[in-house]
């Protein structure tokens, strides 16, 4: 572990310092104007953010989505003004009026940075630690992208070489997700990742001594990171020269991710509020803001004061950014000339298009044969992997159970890993037993762009992932969660591993599409639809979760209705075999569809015309027009039964007042799957009985 760096080539003028102090005053004024927010960290971190945006990172304010840019993640999202002030000063699209509208309706400056809402915001942060894991995912994606397009280039010479910078606070590092992600980053030797830690010793409840005492730098050394500490100046302010030297030393370390600890004083240089927990999440007050302005040489009677000299100086970043992008474009043009086939692939992938004929490679499964949908998904992934090189992913140490190994001979692992399949550009990711970080890393990979990502675990462990899954939905990210062992059908592992409330709980997340296929062919069609939906531009798409069976289920003929979320699998028939209006409709998903089919056979044999509707995705079904939905679930047929091996919360709106739900309203047990289904009432006979009850209720 090194101490404060002593050499630097940083050019730091009085105008640079004035720009930093301007950012501090803007942060204090913005919070004071709206009456709430987090001024302290934005004030103390102004030198860090300014150094990164103005002196270090390769980016272009005129093109914030430039492929060759460095990425910046503010994991400490509560300090959004740390980012907003730099986006204003640098000319990324924010103006002074946007800072004045901080945290108000319709503004470009919401309380926490939101991806897709404000230009140059790379990810939505707020839940602490998520940004750390996002940054790890971005760094992984940067390496994989390089492997797709320019794997032979010497280090640092490719147009696909760029870095990921992140700022984290004490809260980020206390959250367990950051430990999971940082462990993986060290294992992966992500030398393109630099994490700066705001070590200000303050949290909402006061000094961090209330809750933390470990040596964080030694912890990161143990993870395998390159670790440095930057000491403050004598007056307590962060030292731009020392910080700059540390960043340059981190950039020179290409074999390990880098961790830079920065001892700061929150709300510096506010005379009375600095180094207090109140400065973390409350406005400083008019008197304290005025006093701070006096300390920094600003007029205490003015608000949002920005001199012409300062804004002209900081907006010069636009010209430097344009020059950097032009130089990069020349480099890319040379690469194109030398690599025409890869260049064509790059253009296709950047345009978010799929290769011609890809869907023709999907397997079609023989009707009648029993196949677990997790196994079918694994076959689909192998078929897709052969024709879609940008598709990659893995599992939280459950690949053999999740069937998520896209290529068993190609593991995403760094140089020096002893495993024979290790490849720094490999297709199969080993996330380790780190479900929460896996989901957030997948978000980071999707945000980075130019790849397609999936990740798997058991459905019951989606609880570990939930916050990150929620954020993928909030950001409309094209990630695919492969959740297997989706019910009591997993059997003897018992109630700790048997999801009961999870299907309904995940459906409650706005913007997440949950797909629970009935059989192998629905699984293949679901994958096809997900891949097609993920060709949409970010901001209009959605994450998808596949809920897949451990146990084998009967296979039916492929039906394109799958992609509409719900369809008539078997219609009601007269004894002559002609279709007729159903007397009852059975709605089922996943492994319970075959129970509905068998119940239909019994009802039909008894003279009750019965329709079976397979509804793999409630969300896709709800997208359809009312005419289609009514054609599947006729409003005139009030007798309905929904069948799903989980709580019935989803199904009340579909079965209505006369309907019945065959569900599981309690935890499972440890036994053979067939025994559990029988003992908990998931049998064709139970569905028939529910249908009879519903028919009687509808007739009243």
N, C-alpha and C positions, 0 to 999 in steps of 0.2 A: 504494500500500500504506500503510495507516494504522498508527500505533503504538498503544500502550496507550490505550484510551478513558479519558476523564477525568470523564465525567458518568454518573450512575446514579441511578435511583429505587429501588434495591434496599433493602429492609428486612432487615437482617441483625443478629440479636440474639445474645446469649451462648448462648441455647438452640439457635439454628441452628448455631453453631460446635460446641457440645457434640454435636449430632446428627452432624455431619461427623466429629468425632473418634471418636464411637461406631462409625460405619461403618468407620473405619480399624482400630479394635481388633477388631471382629467379623471383618474380613478376616484379620487376623493370627491370631486364635484359631482360625478355621475351618481354615486351612491347617495350623496347628500341631497341631490335634487329629487330622486325618487323616494328617498326615505328608508330604503332597505338595500341589503346587498352585502358584499364582502370586500371592503376597501383595503384592508391591511396587507394581504398577501400581494395584491396587484401593485401596491406601493413599493414593497420591499423587493419584489421580483422584477421591477422595471428594468434594471441593468441587464438582467439575464435575457429577458425577452428581446430587448433592444439589440443586444449583442448577437443573438441568434438571427433575428430577422434582418438586421442591417449589415452585419459583419461576417456571418458564417454561412447561412443556408443558401443553396442554389434554388432560386424560385423567381417567378416573373409575375408581378402584380397584375399585368394585363392578361395573363393566361394562368389562372390559379389551378387549372386541371392539367397542365403540361405534364406529359408522361415522365419526362426526365427530372422533375423537381425532387428536391428533398421533401420529406414529410415531417410535419410538426404535430405533436399530440399534447394537449394540455390535460393531463390526467386529473389534475386538481381543478376540475371544471367549475367549482364554486367561484374560483378567481377568474371568471370569464373576462374581466376587464384587462387582465394580463395579456390576453390575446386581442381583444377588441381595440385596445389603444394602439397596438402595433399594426393591425390591419388598417386603422385610420391613418397613422403616420406614414405607413409604407405605400398607401394608395391602392389597397386591394378592393376598394368599393365602398368602404364605410366613410362617412363624412361626420363632421362635428355634430350635426343634428341627430345622427344615429346614436352617438354617445349621450346626447341630452335625452334621448328617448329610452335609455337603458331600462330594461325590465318592464316596459309598458306594452300595451296591446298593439300588435301589428308591427312592432319595431324589428329591426335587423339585429338587435342586441338583446336577446332574451337572457334570462337569469343564468342559464348554463349554455355553453356553445352547442348549437344544433346543426348537424350535418344536413346539407341540402337546403338550409334556411339562410345561411350567411356564407357568402363566397369566401373561399380559402379556409373554412372550418373543415378539417379532415375527418372528424368523427364527433358524435354526440357524447359528451362526457358530463358527469355529475355524480352518479354512483361511484364512490371512490374505488380506485384500483382498476376499474374497467379500462381506463386509458392506457395503463401500463401493459395490460394484456393485448389491447388493440395494437399498440406499438410493436409488441413482439410478433404479432401476426403480420403486420406490415413488413417487418424485417424478413420474416420467413418468405413472404410473397415476393419480395424484391429478389431474393436469391433464386427462388423457383422461376421467376420471370426471366432472369439472366440465363438460367439453364435452358429455357425454351428457345431463346433467340440468339444467344451469344456465349455458349458455354466455354469455348476454347480461348477466349480473349484473356490476356494476362490481367491480374487483379488491378482494378482502377483505370482500365483503358476502355471499357465498354460503355456505349451510350446507355446501357441498362444498369450501370453502377450508380447508386445514390444511397443516401443515408436517411435514417429515421431518428429524429430528436424528440425527446419527451421530457416534460416537467411533471414531477410528482411531489406530493406533500407528505407530511407525516401520516395523515389519514389513509392515503393510497397504500403506503407501505405497511400499515397495520392490518388492512383487509387481506384475508387469506388468498384472494385471487392473485394479488401481486406476487406472493411467494410462489404459487404454482407456476405463473408465467415466467418469473425470473429464473426459476429452477430450469425450466425448459430452454430458455434463452441461453443460459450458460452451457447446458448440455449440447445445444445446437451450435455453439460458438458463433453467435450472430455478431460478427465484427462490424456490421453496418448499423448497429443500434447504440445510441448514446442516451442514457437516462440521467437527468439532473434532478437531484433531491433537494428540495427546500427544507433544510433542517432548521426550522425556526423554533422548535420546542414548544409550540403552542397548539392546543386543540380547543374545542368549544368549552370543555370543562376546566381549562387552565393549562398549566405547565404539563407537558407530556410525561413528566415524572409520575403523574397520577396513574399511568397505565403501561408505560414502556420503559424497559431498562436494558434491553440487549444491545450489543455493539452491532449496529446495522451494517457498518462497513465490513466487519469481519464476516457477517452473514453473506454479504454479496461476494466476498472473496471465496467463501465456501461454495457458492453457486458456480464459481468459475469465471467471475467477471473481473475485468481490469478496473481497479478502484483508485480514486483520487479524492482528496479533500481540498477545497479552496477556502482559505481563511479570509475573514472580512478585513476591511481596512480598519485603521485605528479608531475611526469615528463610528464604526459599527456597520457602515454601508458595505454592500457587496463590492468586490474588487473586479472591475471589468478586465484588467490586464491579466490577473491571475485566472479568472474564469476563461478568458480567451485561450490562454496557454494550455489550460486543462482540456478544453475542447479539442484543440489541435493535437494534443498528445493522445486523446481518445480516438481521433480520426486516424492517427498513425497506427493504432492497435487494431489490426484487421483480423486477428485470430480469436478475439473475445469481445463480447459486448462490454460497454464501458459504463461505469457508475461514478457520477461526480457528486459529492456531497458539498452543499453550500450552506454554511452557517449564516443565517440571516436574522434580522430583527424585524418582526412583523410591524407594519405601519411606519417603518422608518421613513422620514425623520420627524414624525408628529411628536411634539414635545411631551405630551402627557399620555397619549394613546399607544405609543410604541411599546412593544413587548407585553401587550395585555391581551387576554382572551376576548375582550369586548371588541377589539379592532378586527377580529376575525370575521364576525358576521353582523356588525351593526355600523350604521353611519357614525362618523366621528363627531358630528355636531358642528354647528356653524362656527363657534369660537375656536375649536381645535383645527378645523380646516383653515381658518384665517391665520392661526398661529403657524401652521405648517407652511403656508404660502410665504409668510414673512421669513421663516428659516431658509427657504429656497430662493428667496429674492423675487417672489411674485407679488402682484398687487392683491392684497386681501379683499379689496372691494370688487374685484373682477371674478367672474366664473368662466370656466372652460377657456382659459386664456392660452392662445397658441400664437406665437409670433410668426410673422411672415418668413423670417430667416429660418426658424425651426422647420416649418412645413416644407419650405423649398429644399432644405437640406435632406429631410427624410424621404421626400417624394422622389429624390434623385435615384432611389432604389429602382424606380421604374426603368430608367435607362440602363442601369447595371444589369437588371433582370433581363431586359430585352437582349442585351449583348450576350449574356450567358446562354439564353435560349437559341440565339442565332448560331453561336459557336457549337452548341449541342446539335442543332439541326444539320450543320455541316458534317459533324461526326456521324450522325445517323445516316446521312446520304452516302457517305463512304461505306458504311456498314451495308446499306441496301445494295450497293453496286457489287460488293464482295459476297453477299448472301441473298440472291434473288428469291430462292424458295422460302427461306425463313422470313424475308421481308413480306412476301405474300401472306404468309401465315400470321405475321404480326398485324398486317392491315385487317385481316379477317377478324382476329381476336379483339383488336382495339375497337373495331366496329360492332363488337358484341354479336357476331354472327356465328352460326354453327356450320361445320363443313358440309358440303354437298353429300347427300346420300346417307347421312349419319343414322337416321331413324330406321333405315332398312336393315341395319345391323342388329337391331333389338331382337332378342329371342321371342319366339311364340311357343307357348307351352301346350302340351297335349291335354285336351279335356279329359277329365275323369281321374287323372293321376293326382295323388296326394303330394303336395309340395308345401313346405313352410315358406311363408312370404319373405322371411329373412334370407332364405336360400335363393329364392327367385331374384331378390334384389341383388345379391352377390353376383349372380350370373349376368344380370343387366349391367352392373358396374364394370365387369370385365369386358363386356361387349362395347360399352361406351368408351372405356379407357383405350381400346384399340384404335378408335377413330377420332377421339377428341383429346388431343394432347394437353390442353390446358386444364382438364379435369383432374383433380387430385384430392386426397383426403385420407382419413384414417379413423382411428378409434381411440377411446380412453382406455387402452390396454384390454380391449374386448374384441379385437378384430376377428378372432376365430368364432366368436358367438354372434357378432354383429354382421359378419360376412362383408366387411368393408375393405378388404385388401384388393386394391385395384391392380397391383402388380407385385407378386411375392418376391420378385428378384430385384426390386428397386425401392429402397427405403430412403426417405429424406433424412439423411444423417450427415454430419460434417466430415471433412477430411480428418483422418486419424481414428475414426471410429472402427473398432475391431471387427464388427460384423461383416460377413462377406457380401451382403446385399447393400451395404452402405454406399450412398451416392449423395453428394451435396445437392444434387438436382433431382433427387428421387421422387417417385409418384406417391408412395405410401407414407403417411405421416404417423409416427408413434407419439401421440400426445401424452402418453403416460396416464396414470390414475389422477387426472386433473380435469374433471369435467367442467368446472366453472371457468377455468382459464381457457380450456379448449373452445368453448362457445364464444368467448370474447376474442380469442385469437382468430377464429373463423370470421368474425365480424371485421377484424383488422385486415385479413386476407382479402375479403370481398371489397372493402373500402379501398385497398391499394389498387385494385383493378387488374385486368389482363389475365386472370385465372378464374376457375370455377371450383368452389370448395364444398366439401361435405364432411361430416364428422358423426361418429356413432357412439352410442352407449345403450344401456338398458333404459326403457321408458321410465322406470321408477326413478332413475337418477337424473331425469330432466329437471327435477327439483333443484339439484345442485346448479344447474345451468340457467335457471329461470330469469335472473336479472339480465343476463347477456342475451337470452332469447327475446326478452321484452325489448331490449335495445335494437336488436336486429329488425324487429317488427316496426319499431319507432322510426328507424332509418330506411325502411323498405329495402333491406339488403338481400341480394340473391344468394342466400346460404341454404344448404339442405341438411337438416338434422335427420339422422338415421337412428330411430329409436326402436329397438327390438325387445322381445320378451314382453309383449304388450298387454298381458292379462294374467289371470290365474292359470292360464294355459302353460305357464312356465313350470308349474308343478311344485316339486319337492323343496325348492329353495324357500318357500313359505312367504308369509305376509310381508316381511321386510323387503322382498324383491318383487312382490306382485302389485302392479299399479292398479289402483281402484278409482281414485279421484282424478287421475292425471289427464285422461282424455278430455273431460269436461273443463278441467282447469286450464289446459293449454288452449282449448277453443275459446276461452274467455279473453285471451290476449288479442286485442284488435290488430289486424294486419298480419297475423300468423295463419297460414293455411295448413291445417292438419289433415293428413291423408292416411286413412286406414284401409288398405286394400283387402278385398275378400279372398283373393287367390293370386296365383302366379301371374296370370295375364293382366289382371288389374294392376299388379305391381309394375309390370313392364310399361303399361300405358301411363301409369302415374309418373314414372321416371321420365317418359317421353314428354309429358305435359309440363313437368317441372323444368326440364331443360329448355323447352320452348318459352315458357313464361320468364325464365331468367335471361332471355335475350333482350327483354325490355330494358330501357335505360333506368339507371338507378333513380330512385325517387318515385317510380311508378310501379315497381315490382313488389315482391313480398318474399319473405323467407318461407320455407316449407318444412314441415316435419312429417316424416314417414313413420307410422306406427305399425310394426311388423311382428308376425307370430314366430314363436319358437317351434311350435308344433305344426305338423303337416295339416293342410286343409285341402278339400277337393278343388280341382281346377275346372273352371267353366270356359266356354268359348270366349274369345276376346270380344269385348263390346265397347264401341267408341263412346257410349254413354258415360263411361268412367270419367272422361275428361270434363263432363258437365257436373260432376260431383255426386249425382244421384240419377238413377235410371231404372227402368223396368227390366229386371233380370228374367223373371218368368211371369207371364201374365195369367190372369184368371181365364179358365176355360170351362166350356160346357162339357158334359160327358162325351159329346161327339168330337171334341178336340178343337172346336172353334173358340176363338177369343170372345170374351164377354165382359160386361161390367163387373168389377170385383165386388164381392159382398164384404170383404175385409182386405186390408193392405198390411202386409208385414214389412217393416223397415228394419234393416240390419246393416252392420258394418263388420269388417274383418272376419275373424274366425267364427262369428255367430251367424254369418250369412247362410252357411250350409245348414244350420239348425232351422232357420226360417224356410229354406227350401224343403227340408224334410217335413216340417210342419205343414207346409202347403200341400204336399203329397197326401198327407192324412186328411186334411180338410177337404181337398178336392175329391178324394175317394168317398168322403161322407156327404158329398153333394154341396159343398160350400165353395163357390168360386173365389179363388184367393190369388192375389197379386203379391209378388215378392219384389221389393225395391232394395237394391244395393245402394248404399249411400256412403261411398268412401270418403267424401269430403263435404262437410256441411258448408264450408266457406265457398267452395266452387259452385255448389248447388244454389246458394243464395245469390250468386252473380247472374244466374239465368233469369230470363224474363218471366213474368207471371204466367204467361200462356204455357211455357214449357213446364214450370213447376206444377201447374194445375194438371197437366197431362200425365205427370208422374204420380202426383198425389191428388186425385180428384176431390174437390171440395164437397161433392155430393156423397162421398164415402166417409162416413164418420167413424166407422169401425176400423181402428188401426192399432197395431202393436209395434212398438220399437223394441229391438233386442240388441243389447250391448253389454259385455261383461265388465261393467264399471258403473259408477253412480249414474242415475238417470237424468241428471240435471239438463242435459242437452235436449232431451226429446219431448218435453211437455208441449212445446209449441207445435210440434209435428203431429202428435197424436190427438190433441184436443181434449174436450171434456169427456168424451165417450171412450177415449183410448186407454190403453194399458201399456205399461213399460216393464219388460223383463230385464231387470238390472241387478247390480250388486251394491247394496247400500251398507256394506260393512267390509272389514278387512278379510283377507283370504286365510289360507291354512297350508300346512305342509303335507302334501299328499300327491299322488299321481294326478296328472291333469284330468284324465277321464273321470276319476273319482270326484274331483273338485267340481267339475261341471255338473255332474249328476247330483251331488249333495247340495249344491247351491242353486239348483233349479234351472240350469241351462240345458234343457233337453227339448226335443221336438214336442214331447207331450206337454211340457210346461207352456210352450208357445201356443199350442193348440188350445189349452185351457184359457190362456189370456185372450186369445182370439174369440172364443165363445163368450167370455165375459164382456168383451168390447161390443160384440154384435148385439148382445142383450141390452147393454147400456145405450147403444145407438138407437135401438128400437123403442125406448121408453119415451 
